[in-house]
Amino acid sequence: MEYTELLTLVKHTKTKDSIGNIIYEDTERTIYAKKNKVGTREFYNAVAVGITPTAELQIKGCNYDGEEEVEYNNIRYSVIRVIPKTQTDIVLVIGLKQGVK
């Protein structure tokens, strides 16, 4: 099993400055992942709710902190689903929301 794909996890945070203005910030971390095929079940479940699944990326579970977006091959994707794979690995099903670039 080779983790050769680069994947950037994007975490959105919301804080307030000294006068109470809301500030949105993105924190990015790049990790290694293994690309898997998108399963038929995952594909049809995602399409039914308006999301086109693009890939399943297997990563070490300790690297994931609830990020809702990832950047893969210079494209920003939504995390559709997180699936436990083994005791140490998880699979992120990623895709583009239909009508959103």
N, C-alpha and C positions, 0 to 999 in steps of 0.2 A: 504494500500500500504506500503510494508515494504522494506526498503533499507538495505539489509543484506549482499550483496556481496561487497567484497573489490576490488577496481579497482585503479590501479596506472596510472595516466596520465603522459606521457613522452613528454616533450617539448625540441626540439632541438634548440640550439642557436649557432650562429657563431660570434666570436669576433676576434679581432686582439690583439696580445701582443705588448709590447713596441717597438719591432723592425719590426713589420709588419707581423709576421707569423700568419696564420689563425688557430684559436683554436676552435674546436668543443666541445660543452659541452651539456650534457643532464641534465635537471632539472626534478625531479620526485616529484609528490604529490599523496598521497593516499587518496581516498575518498570512500564514500559508494554509491552503485548503486543497482538498481532492475533489475533482469534478465527477459527479455521478449522473447517470441518465435520469430524466424526469419520468417518474412512473405514470402509467396510464390513469390510475385513480387520482393521483395528485393533479394531473393535467385537467381532467374533466371537472373536478371539484373547484379548482381555481377559476376556470373559464365560466362556470355557472354564476360566480359572483363578480364577474367583470375584471378578472386579472389573468394575464397571460404568463404562465410559469415559464421561465427561461432555463433554469438550471437547478440542480441540487448540489450543494457544496458541503462536503463533510469537513468538519473542523474539530479541534479539541474543545471539549465542553468548558474547560477552564478559561478559554480565551473569549467566551461569549458573555456579555453583560446586558442582555436584553435589548440590544440595538435593533431598531426598526428599519434601518436602511443599510445597504452595503453598496460599495462601488466595486464593480468587476468589469475588467476590460474597458475602462474609462466610461462606463455607463452606470448611472445610479439606479438601483433597483430597490423595491420594497421586499422585506422579509414576509413571505406569505405564511410560512409555518415553520416551526422548529420541531424536529423529530429526534428522539433519543435513538442512537444507533448501537452503541456499546456502552460499557460502564464509563468510558472516558471520552467518547466521541458523540457528536450530534450532527444532524444534517439540517442545513438551512435551505428551504425551498424558496427561491427568489424569483421575482417577476416584475413586469411592468404593469401598472394600472392602465387599463384601456382608456385612451383619450388624453393621457398625461405623458408629457415628454420629460 
